[in-house]
């Protein structure tokens, strides 16, 4: 969501086996994210959402608020950092159950949910 809405509306996402990430990223000149050992992953206590905000210098206060929610939903030990985190985690788990390994479909289905969360963060 963050990439499509704030960095590249036409971004193409490739979902590959974790063992193939480095090779595919090199072959396709792609930027890996949300996997171990990459700049846009979990680094120094940040979740991938926060790493993307930092790398691309996205300073929107609503995105900062949203990042706290995503962080709490994504990083179990920090689940209490935002009261909304538990709700986002529940929704994410529901989407995972609905879509399983159909990651591109899941991404598209979640766009409206994240749009709504962003709008709430803008006006909360």
N, C-alpha and C positions, 0 to 999 in steps of 0.2 A: 504494500500500500504506500508506504513512505517514498519508495523509489519512484513509483508511477505518478504519484501526486506532486512530488516536489523536486524530482531530479530529471526524470525522463519518462514522459507519458507513453512513449513507444518502446520502453524497455522490454527486452525478450528475456524470459526466465527459463533456465535449463535446470531441471531437477535430475541429478545423477547420483549414482551410488557414491557414498563418502570416499571410497577407495579410488574413485575416478576423478574427483574434483580437480586436483592439481593438473592432471593431464588434459582434461577437457577445457579447463580455464586457459591453458597455454594454447591448445589447438584452436579454440574459438575466440581468443583474445577477450575472454570474459572476466568479469570481476567476481570472485567468489565471496559469498557472505553467509553468515550464520552456520559456519562449520568451524571446528577446532583449528587453531593455528593460522587464521587469516585476520587481516586488519579489520575487516567489518564483521567480526564475530564477537564472542564473549572475551573481552580483553580488560584487564585491570579492574575487574568488578563490574564492568559495563555489560549490558546486553547488546545484541546486534543493532537494535533500534538506536540506542545511545551512541554506539560507535559510528553509525552512519551520520547522525546529527553532528558529531564532532568532526569527522573527516570532511564533510561538505559544508561545514560552518552554517548550519541551519539554525537561526537564532529566534525563530518564532516562539513567543511565550506559550502559545497553545501546544506546540510540539514539545516543549520542555515539560509541560504538565502531562501530556500524553506519554512522554518517555518514562515518567515516574510510575504511571499505571502499568505500562508494558513491562518495565523492569520488575515490578512486584509480581506480575503474572508469570514472567519467564524465569525468574531466579528465586527458587523455593525459599532459601534462607532469608530473603528480603520481602517475602509476601505481605508483611504488615506495613510496608512503606506507603501504601496507598489503599484506602478502603475500597476503591473501585477495582483493584487488581484481582480480587477473587472472582468478581463477575466476569472480567475479561478472560480469565483463565477458564472458567466454566464454559463460556461461549467458544473459546478456541478448542477445548476438548470436544464439545459437541460437533463442531465443524470437522474435527479429525475423525470422529465416529461416522459422520454422514458421508464423508468423501474418501476416507482411507488414504490410499496412495495416489489418488487422482489430484496431485498437487496444483496443477494449473486451474482445474475446475474450482478447487477450494479457494485459491487466490482470488479468482473472479467473484465467487460467492461472498467472500468476506469484505469486498471493497465497500459496500454500503454500510456495513457495521462499523468499519474504521472511519468512514466519512462522518457517520453520526457521532462517534466518540470524539473526533476532532472538533466537530461543531460544538459539542458540549464543552470541551476544553476551552474553546474560544470564548464562551459566554458564561462559564461557571464562576 
